[in-house]
Amino acid sequence: MTEQSGCVVADQQTVAASPVQKLHARSLSAPTRHTFWKGRVALYAALKSLGVETGNRVIMPAYTCFAVPLAVQLSGARPVYADIDPRTFDLTLDSVEAAWNEHRGDSIRAVIIQHTYGIPADSRAIVDWAHARGIGVIEDCAHVCGGTYLDHKGAWRPVGSLGDIAISSSHWSKPVSTGLGGWASTYNPVLSNKLQCFRERECSSPSWRESMSLAAAMALRETFSLPWMYWFARSAYRTLSGLGLLVPSSTPEEAEGTLSSDFAKRMSGVQEWVLRRRVANVSEQARRRNLKAEYDAVLQAASVRPLDLPAYAEPVLACYPVRINEKARVLELARRRWIELGDWYRKPVDHPSSSLEIFDYRAGVCPAGECAAQQVVTLPMHRHMTRSTVRRTVSFIRDFIRAESRLD
């Protein structure tokens, strides 16, 4: 073993063997956190740490942001899309096995389990299946703000603790936000060392201009984060980002699926400071649990179907998904009435382009994911949502559904 730039580098033989042979090592008492400029950089670092490379394939859900297959493609691998459970919006073991069987002759090196909207997937079944085949597991916890699921012994565990590496995002829309940002964490000391080496040796620091622009945007967000200002704030951010006055969520190179020279960056000092404060705010989880219960009750009273979750999952939601047949119409009406409704996934691989071939997705491959993209709107869970705004939002949904049913 040698030491370079403050990280320990294993010899070549150990590096090649560790992703499969040492996946289950858990000698760390708590997961170590390695921070990056964006969540997609954290995912890229996780894939590289698991040994994913050119010629490999990675199984992932077809109801996700394009940043997920982007990271896979940048690692040299190709995505394999698996359909979601319409109830939880997550991967299931059956969907993973179906994707595996279709690509049995290919070198599948990893599975990405996304806990969509903060709803825990049945990770234990998928992790057991993957590890029995020497396949690494990354848990995508970009939407997770706490929450628990059952492990192999029937005990409740924090979401993200069953796979080999968990990645998180602190993007604008996420429960813990630093504007942009993300991190990777693991209980495995070998993988932790690889992540740290990647961060120190492969990543640059953001420029002073990028750090200050992001800090200014975070300050503006605190001013314009009230529910009735949502549509204005979203439009203003896109305009200012397009003009280069604010740091954009995605660069042109990322949108095209290509690796830019400055893709791999660490978190800025401002992001690190904000992250430490907000991760330590345990009251946020309790507030979101209470808000979910409020949504459940008000939706039920309005004869709108609330979430129906499996017994293995105790979520803390990033947002509350509701299915509506006329999604585009309800979003446009919400914008005109200044009611905050989210549209996290407009496509099974959410991307601004009309073509998803950039990220290897073919129409019809995952019908449940495509259906969810056409139907699901999301109800906000941020700290400015009160009982009165919850009831106003749900009343708007109820009235829209009733009006549509009369037209039918």
N, C-alpha and C positions, 0 to 999 in steps of 0.2 A: 504494500500500500504506500502511496505517496501523497503528499499534501501540496495543493496548488491553490493560490488565491484564497486561502482560508477554508477550503473544502477538501475532504479526503477523497482521493481518486483510487478506485480499486484497480487491480491489474486487469488486463484485457480478458482473460478467461473468466474471472468473476463477473465482469460487466456483462458478458454474453450470457452467462448462465442465470444470473440473479432474477430476471423478470419472471421466469417460470419456477425455478427451484426454490426461491425464497419469497414467494408471494405471500405466504401465510405467516411470516415472521411478525411478531407483535411485541417486541421487547420494550417499546416506548410506553410509558404509563399514560401519556396523553398525546394526542396527535400534534405534530409540529406544523406550523403554518408558514408557507412561503408565498410572499406577496408579489403581484405583478400589475402592470399598467392597466390591463384589461383581463376580463374573465377568459376570453379566448386564448390569451397568451398562457394563462394557467393551465388550460386544457391541452394546449400544444406541449407545454413542459411535461404534463402528466403522460401524454402519449409517448414522448421521447424517452421518458424515464422507464416506461414499461417495455421499451425496445421496439416500438412500432416503427416500421421503416418502409421503404419502397418495396412494392410487391405484396404487402400485407393488406388485409381488409379489417374493418372495424364495424361491428353491429351497433346501430343506434336507432332511436325512434323517428318515425316520419311524422312528427308533430313538434317542431323545434325551430329555433332560430338558425339562420344560415351560418352563424359563427361556429356551430358544432361541426358540420361537415367541412367547413373552411379549415379548422384546426387539423382535422384528419387528413385532408388533402395536402396541407402544407407539410405534414410529417412524411409525405410520400405514399401514404396508404390511400385506399378508396373506401367510401362509405357503403355499407350494406344496410338498407332500410328495413326495419321491422314495424309492423302495425301496432297500434295502441289499443288498450282496453277502453271502450267508449265510456265506461263508468268512472275510471280513475284518470284517463288521459295518459297513462303510463305504459311502458313495456310490460309484458307478461312472459312467463317461461315458455308458454306455447308459441308466442310470436317470435321469441328469440330462436327457439328450436326450428320453426318454419324457415326463418332466414338462414340458419345454419345448414339445413338440409338442401336448400336451394343452391348454396355456395359451398357444398361439402368439399369440393376439390380445391378450394382456394385456401390461402393461408390466413385464417382469421385469428388475429392476435389479441383483440380486446373487445369488450362490450361496454357501451356507455349507457348507464341507467339514469334516465332523467326523472327527477321527482317534480313533475309538472304542476305548476301553481302552488307548490309546497305540499302536494298530496303524495305521501310516501308510496313508492312502488314496492312490490313484494320482492325485495332485494335478496332475502335469504335464499329463496328457491333458485334465482338466477345466479347468485354467487356460487352456490354449491355446484350447479351444473357447469359453470365456466371453469372453476378451479379443477374439477375432475378431468377437464380436457386441456389443462395448462394454459387457459386463456385468462388474461388480466381483466379486472373490472374497475372501471372508473364510475363513481357516482356523481352525477351532475346535480349539485345542490345549489344551482344559481337562484332558484326560487325559495330556498329553504331558510326559515328563520326559527330554528328550533324544530320541534316535532320529534316523534319517536315512532319506532316500528318494532315488531317482535323479532327476536333472533332465533337461532336454532334450538335454544333451550326454553323458549317461551318467555324470556325476560325482555323488558322494554329497553331499547337502546336508542341513542341519538341517531337521527337520520344522517347517513353518510359514513357510519362507522363499520359497516360490514364489507364493503369493497376494499380494494387495495389502495386507491387514492380517491379522495373526494375533492372536487373543485367547486368553488363558489364564485359568485359575481356580486360586485357592489356597484353595478350600473345604476343609472338614474331611477329606473323603475323597480329596483329590487328592495326588499325589506330593510337591508342594511346598505346604505348608499354612500359612496364617496365620489359621486359623479360618474367616473369611470373606475375600473379596478376589478381585481379578483385575486383569489389565492387558491393554492393547492395544499392539502393536508393529508397526512398519512401516519399510521401507527408503525409502519415498517421502516426500520432504521436504514436499510439498504436503499429503499426508494426515497427516503427523506434526504439522504446524502446526494442522490442523483438530482433531485429537485433543487437542492441548494447549489450544487455545482452548476446546473443549468442557469440558475438565477445570477450567479456571480460571474460566470465565464462567458455566457452566451447573450446576456441581456445588457442593454445600455440604460443609462438614467434618462428620464425625460428632460427636455430642455427647460431652461428658466421660463421661457415664454409659454410653453405648454403647461407648466405647473401653475403659473399665475393666471392663465386663461381659464384653467379648470377651477381654480379657487374662486375666481370671479363668477363663474357660472354657478357654482354651489351656493354662493351668497345670494345671487339672483333667484335661485330656485326656492330658497326659504321665503322670499318675498312673494313669489307667484305660484305658490303651491296649494292655494285654496281650491276646493272642487269646482266652483263656478268659473275659475280662471284657467282650467285645464286646457281647453281647446286653444285659447289664445297663447298660453305658455308653450304648448307643443309646436304651434305654427311659428312662434318667434324663435324658438331654439333651432328649428330646421333652417329658417332663413339666415340667422346669424352664423350658424355652422357652415352653411353654403357659401357665405361671404368670407369665411376664414376668420371671423371675429371670436368664435368659440371653438373649442376642440370638438370635432365631430365624433359620433359614436363609431363610425366606420370610415375608413379611408377608401378612395377609389380602387386601390389595389386589392383590398379585402373584398370589396363588392364583386370584383372580377375573379376572386379565388386565387390570387397570386401572392407570393411572399415578397413584401417590401423590405428594404434594407433596415428599416427602423421598426419592424413589427415587434420584435422581442424587447420589451422594456420592463424595468422594475416599477413599483409604485413610487410616486413622489413622496416627499416628506409630509406634505399637506394631507395626501390621501392616508398615509400611515397614521397620522395624528387623529384624523376624523374616524378612521376605522377602529382604533383602540377605544375611543369614547363610545362609539355606537354598538360595538360588539359587547361591551360591558353592560349595556342597558338592558337588563333582564326583564324590566317591566314591559318592554315592547311585546314580548311573547304573550304575556298575560292579556295585554290590551287586544291583540289580534285574536286570541282565543275567544274573548268576550264578544268581539265584533262578529266573528263567524257565527256564534250562537244567536246574536241579534239578527243577522241575515237569515239564518235558518228559520227563526220564528216568524219574521216578517214575510218572507217568501211563502212559507206554509200558509199563513193567514191570507195571503193574496192569491192563493191557489196556483202558485208558480212552484214547480218542482225544485226543492232544495237539493244539496249534495247528498248522495247516498254512498257512504264510504265503507270499505271492508273492515272487518274486525281487527286485522293486524296493524292498522294505521291510526295514529293519533297526530293529525297535522297541525301546523301553525301556517296558515295560508299567506301567500304573497298577494293573492287577489282571489276573488270568488267567481268561478266560472258558471255561466248560465247559457243554456242553448235557446236560440231564437231562430226561427226559420228565415225571416227577412232581415238578415244581419246588416246588410248595407243600408237599408232604409232606417233601421232603428238607430244606427250610428249617426246618420245624417240628421235625423230628428233630434237626437241628443245634443249634437253640436249646435243646432239652432236654438235649443232651449237651455243651453249652458249647463247641461247635466253631464257629469264625468262618467264615461263608459270607456273601457279599454278594449283594444283589438290586438292582443299580443301576437296571434298567429293568423295571418290572412291566407296562408298557404301551408301545405304539410312541411315544407322547408321555407320559412318566412324570409323572403328576399325581395328587394324593390323591383327586380327584373321580372318580366312576365315569363321568362324561360328558366326552368330549374335544371336544365341539362348541365349548367356550369358545375352543379354539385351532384351530378349523377342520379338525379331523381327522375323517374318516368311516371307519367300520369297513370293511375289505376293500380299501382303496385300496393298501396296501403289505403284501402277505401275508408277505414274508420278514421284515420288521420285526416284524409281529405274532407270527410263529412264534418269533423270537428272544426276544421279551418273555415268552413262555410257557415257554421252555425254559432260558434261560441263567442260571446262577449264577456268581458270581465268587469266585475264590480270592485271599486277601489277599497283598499284596506288601510290606507295611510292614516296618520294621526289626526288629520283634520276631519275625518268622517265621524259624525255624531249620530245620535239616534234620529234626530230630525232629518239629516241628510240621507241616512240609510232608508228611512221611510219614504222620503221624496223620490229617491232613486228607484226603489222597488215599486212604488206606485206608478212611476213612469213606465217601467217594464210591464206591469200588469195591464195598464191601460192600452199600451201598444199591442199586446197579445190579444186582448179582447177586441180591439178595433180590427185586427187582421182576421180574427175568426168570423166577425160579422161580414167582412168582405168575401170570405170563402162561402 
